[in-house]
Amino acid sequence: MEATDWQLVKKRTADADGAVYVSADGTRYRRTGGEALRAEAAFQEMVAGLGYPVPRVLEHGMDADGMFCVVEESLGARSLHELAVADGGRDLPEAVVDQLAQVSARLLHAQSLHPVGPDRGALRRWVEQAGWTHNVFAENPDLDTARTHQALGRVMDELAPVPLAWGHLDYGLPNVLPAGVIDWQHHGRMPLGYDVVPALEVIPFKGGAKGYSATPAQRRRYLDVLDAASQAAGGPPVSPHLGAFLLVKSLFFLALMRPTDPARTDKHQKWQYRRHLFAKGLEQYEHAGTVDTALFPTLDDVAAGQRAAGHP
């Protein structure tokens, strides 16, 4: 690895070891990790060749500490999430929505042009991977019910005709920059549209703590751009599957959420909040075949209701 001055950005998250560093001039990022990072780098190089808007991998190998390292180009200093927070407004800035739509359309177009051949069980494996169902059901055994599995079966039936593509699986404003998409740690096969369609709809899962939300007009405009991009690549509209995508996303947002420290009431509230949103999404999907996140309460709303009911 080329010697340079690297500044620590953050430790890697979830189940990933290692850290992220930025070069002194801000033009490169260096990430360290294990076999998962090696697989991520190989995947990123592969999809770059398919036209996905991802950072170019400049070099990779082992460092002096025996960690696998990847050096990649910088796509910019701030994500769309950071730009939205810096704006300070309650509604997303129109410029951020436009930039998200542009990057999402580029990604969706590349995914549409390079479908992945289906195989037996591909959709079930997507639900398990994208929804982190093994962890979610282990931490929430009361959700591992016939009702939940029936709804997930309906999701798979609905998406059976949809082409599969290589996806990010954790797509959203924090991982999108005006020049492309970063952090492909959770990549895998997915139904076309799963990455990009819910990108504005998942904001409420943060509980209103991110400082911004998307307006109904912004959400409609964004989905119109995606449908046009998919159809321009010869595919079907992707927005009709929003509800199916969001049901799986509601499981994803429950993963690794159950706190182990009884004293952390803040973490317990957040876990219970995500459980509440899953229940709301499940009910909506059962009754209407879609999920409207505009009807979701905020974390403060749910916490206030629990206090009024005498719950901690």
N, C-alpha and C positions, 0 to 999 in steps of 0.2 A: 504494500500500500504506500502511495506517495505521502511523504511527510508534509504536514501542514499544521496550522494552528486551528484546533477545533474547540468550539464552545458548546457546553452541554445545553441541550434544549429541554429534554425531559427523559425520564425513564419510560420504557415501553409499557403498554397497558395490558389489561386482561391477563391472559395466560402466557404472554410473551416475555422472555428474558431480554436483557440488554438495554440499550439507550439510543437516543437520537442526538446527533451533534450537527452544528452548522459551521461552515468554514468562516474564517475571519472576514472575508469579502462578501459573504452571503450568497455565493454562486453555487455552492454544493452542499449536500447533506450526507452525513455518514451515519449509518445505522449498524448496530451490533446485535447479535443474537445467536441462535442455534440453528438446528435443522429446519425449523419453521421459516426462519428468515431466508435460508438457502432456497427453499421451495418458493417463497414469495418472490425472490429476485428472479428465479428462472421463469416463473409465471409472468412477471412484469416484462421481461425481455420478449417473451412469446407474444403477449398481446400488443406490445409496441409495434411488432412486425405486422400486426393485423390492423394497425391504424388507430388503436385506442389512444386517447389523450392522456398519456402517462409520462412521468419523468424518464429520461434516458438513463439507463444504468451505465456508468462510466467505468467502473472497475469493481471487482469483488474478489474475496479471498479470505485467508485466515490472518488474524492479527497476532501480536506477540503474546497475548493472554489466552490464545486458543479459541477466541470467539470468531464466528463468521462475520465478515464486514461487507457492507455494500455502500459504495459511493455513487450518488446519483445527482443529476442536475437539479437545481432549484427551479421550481415553477413560480416563485414569488415569495414575498415576505409574509403575506397575510391571507388566510383563508376567507371565504365568503362569510363564514360565521363571524370572524374577527372584524371584517368590514361592517357587518350589520350591527354588531355591538358598539363599534366606534361611532356609528351614526347617531346612536342614542335615541332613535325614534321607537315608538311602540309598534308601528307597522314596518315591515321590511322595506328598505329603500328600493325604488323601482329599478335602479341600476343593478342591485344585487340579484333581483329576480331575473332581469334580462341576462346577466352573466351566467347565472345558474342554468337558465333555459338554453343558452348557447352551448355550454359545456355538455349538458345532458343530451342535447340533440346530437352533438358530435359523437358522444359515447354510444348512444342508442343506434346511430347510423352504422358505426363500425360493428356493433354487436349484431345488427340485422344482416349485415353482409357476410358474417362468418358464424352461421349457426353451428351448434354442436349436435352431432347425431344422437338421438335419444336411445336409451337402452332400458331394459326392464328395471323398474324401481328407481329411475332417475328422479322423478318428482318426489317420491317418498324420501330419498336421500337429501334432496334440496330442503324439504320441510324440516328434517332433523338437523341439518347443518345450519340453515339460515335462521331457524327458530330456536336453536340450542335446546331442543326438546329434552335431551337426556338430563341436562342440568336443571332446566325449568321444572320438569316433573319430579326430579329428586328433591328439589327445594320446596316444591309446592305439590305434594302428592294428592291433595284434594282437587287439583285441576286435571289430574290424569284420569279422566272419566270417559265414559262412552259418549257423552254429549260433546266433549272437546274433540274426540277422535272422529265423530261423525261430521263435525264442522270442517275439520281438516281434510276428511275424505271428500267433502263437497268442493273444497278448494282445489284438490288434485283433479277431480272430475272436470271442473270448470277450466283448468289450465292445461288439460291434456292435449288440446289441439294447438297450443301456443308453442312456437319454436323455442328450443333451449339455446342458451348462449353462455359464454364465460362472463362471470360477473364479479363485482366488488363485494357485495353482500352487506356492506356497512356504509352505503353511500349517503351523503348528506352534506349540509353546509360546512361542517368542520373539516371535511376531507376534500372539498372542492375549492380550487383557486381559479382565477380567471383564465389561466393557461392550461388547466387540466386537473387530473384527479390523483391524489396521493393515498398512501396507506392501504395497500392491497393485501393486508394480513389475512382477511377472512374470505379470500376468493374461492370461487367454485362455480359449478353449473347452476343455472337458474332459468326460470321462464323469462322470455324476452320482456323487458319493461320493469322487472322487479327492482332493479337498482334505482332507476330514475323516477318512476311514477310517484312513489310515496315521499319524495325528497322534501316537499313542503308540508306534507301531511303529518310527518313524524315530529314536527316541532312541538306540538302539545304534549308529547310523551315526556318532555323535559320539565313539565309541570308549571310552565309559565315563568321559569327562573332564568331563561336566556335573554329576557329583555325585549323580545320582539315576537311578532306573529305575522302570518300571511293573511291578507284580506281575501274574501271570496273571489273578487275580481282577479287578483294575482294568481290564485290557485287555478281558476278556469283558464286564464291566459297561458299559464305554464303548461297545463295538460294539452291545450290546443297545439302548442309548439311541438310537443312530443308526438302527438298523433300524426301531425304533418310530417315529421321526420321519419317515423316508422313507415308511413305510406309512401313517402318518396323513395324509400329503399325497397319497396315492393312488398312490405309487410302489412299486417292488419293494425287498426288503432290499438293502442295499449291502455288507454285510460279506462275502458270498461272493466278492467280487472283490478281496479284500485282496492276494492273491498277485500278480495282474496289476498292481495299483497299485504294489506294492513293487518289482517288477522295473524299472519305469520310474523309480521313486524312486532305485533303486540307481545308475542312470545319472546322474541329477541330482546326486547326491552325489560323482560323479567329475568333474564339470565344473570347469574352471579349477584343477585340483589338481596337475597335473604341474609340479614345481619347475624353475626355470631355473638355480638356483645349486647346483652340486654339493656345496658345503660345508654346505648346510642339510639335515643328516641327519634332523632332526625332520620337515621337510616331506616328505622322501622316504619316511619311515616312514608318515606319514599317507596319502600317495598310494598306497603299496603296500597299506596296510590297506583303503582303499576299494576297490581292485581286488580284494582277497581277498573282501570282502563281496559284490561283484557276482558273482564266480565262485560263491560259496556260494548266493546267491539264484537264480542261473541254474540251478544243479544241482537245487535244491529244486523250482523251478517246473516244470522238465522232468519230474521224476519224480512229483510230487504235485499239480501245478497250484496250489500255494500256496507261501508263504514264511513260515517261522517265525523271526522275529528273535531269539527266546529262545535259539536254537541258535548264534547268532553269537558268535564270540570277541571279547574286548575288544582294544583297541589294544595294551595291555601284553602280553596273551597272544601276539599275533602277533609283536610285537617280540622277546619272549623266545624264541620259536621260531626266528626268523631268526638271533638271536645264537647259539643252540645249533647251528644248521646252518652257522655260520661266515659268514653274510651280514652286511653292515654295517647 
